Amino acid sequence: MTPPRMPRWSLCARPQCPVELGASKVARLVVTLEPCTMCAGAIVLSRVDRLVFGAFDAKAGAVGSLWDVVRDRRLNHRPEVLSGVLADESTAVLLDFFAGQRGR
């Protein structure tokens, strides 16, 4: 369980139960919104194997929208990216959540 009011970047940096396969570990990260620059950098540095996200973020997205941090050839690790998975549903979840936050 994630502690309340945890900064967005620290959610990305937390280890998410990698599956051990022999000597190597494989970590996959599945999120509703395209990661920001800080989260994308944390994904690269933590060597996440695969990133899956739903909705693109036109204002701060760093996995294809504004920047493409995770596919930068200068970096020593580039995770596989699967984008737009359940994009409409992810967008609806995010819109509902923030509408509820504004209604408090």
C-alpha positions in Angstrom: 0.0 0.0 0.0 1.3 3.5 -0.9 1.3 6.0 1.9 -1.0 9.0 1.4 0.3 12.2 -0.1 3.4 10.5 -1.5 5.1 12.5 -4.2 4.5 11.3 -7.8 8.2 10.7 -8.4 8.6 8.5 -5.4 5.7 6.3 -6.5 7.7 5.5 -9.6 10.9 4.9 -7.8 9.5 2.3 -5.4 10.5 -1.3 -6.1 7.4 -3.1 -7.5 7.9 -6.8 -6.7 10.2 -7.9 -9.5 9.9 -11.5 -10.6 13.1 -13.4 -10.2 14.1 -15.4 -13.2 17.4 -17.2 -12.6 20.1 -14.6 -11.9 18.3 -11.7 -13.5 15.2 -9.7 -12.4 12.5 -8.5 -14.6 10.4 -5.6 -13.6 7.3 -4.3 -15.5 5.6 -1.1 -14.7 2.0 -0.5 -15.7 0.5 3.0 -15.2 -2.6 4.9 -16.4 -0.7 8.1 -17.4 2.4 8.6 -19.5 5.4 9.2 -17.1 6.8 12.7 -16.6 10.5 13.4 -17.2 11.5 12.6 -13.6 9.6 9.3 -13.6 10.9 8.4 -17.0 14.5 8.9 -15.7 13.7 6.8 -12.6 12.4 4.1 -14.9 15.6 4.1 -17.0 17.9 4.2 -13.9 16.0 1.4 -12.1 16.2 -0.7 -15.3 12.5 -1.4 -15.6 12.2 -4.1 -18.4 8.8 -3.0 -19.8 6.7 0.1 -19.4 3.0 0.0 -20.2 0.8 3.1 -20.0 -2.6 4.1 -21.1 -3.2 7.8 -21.6 -0.7 10.2 -23.2 0.2 13.4 -21.3 0.4 16.3 -23.7 1.6 18.7 -21.0 4.3 16.7 -19.3 4.7 13.3 -21.0 8.3 12.1 -21.4 7.7 8.8 -23.2 6.7 10.2 -26.6 4.5 13.3 -26.1 7.0 16.0 -25.3 10.2 14.1 -24.9 11.2 10.5 -25.3 13.5 9.9 -22.4 13.2 6.2 -22.2 14.3 5.7 -25.9 17.3 8.0 -25.8 20.2 6.1 -27.4 22.7 7.9 -25.2 21.4 6.1 -22.1 22.6 2.6 -21.2 19.2 1.1 -20.7 16.0 1.4 -22.8 12.9 -0.3 -21.6 10.3 -1.8 -24.0 7.4 0.6 -24.2 3.8 -0.3 -24.9 1.7 2.9 -25.0 -2.0 3.6 -25.5 -3.2 0.4 -23.7 -6.8 1.1 -22.7 -6.2 4.8 -23.4 -9.9 5.8 -23.3 -10.5 3.9 -20.1 -7.3 5.3 -18.5 -8.4 8.8 -19.4 -11.8 8.3 -17.9 -10.3 7.0 -14.6 -8.0 10.0 -14.4 -10.8 12.5 -15.3 -13.1 10.9 -12.7 -10.4 11.0 -10.0 -9.5 14.6 -10.5 -13.1 15.7 -10.8 -13.7 14.2 -7.4 -10.7 15.9 -6.0 -11.9 19.3 -7.2 -15.4 18.7 -5.8 -14.1 18.3 -2.2 
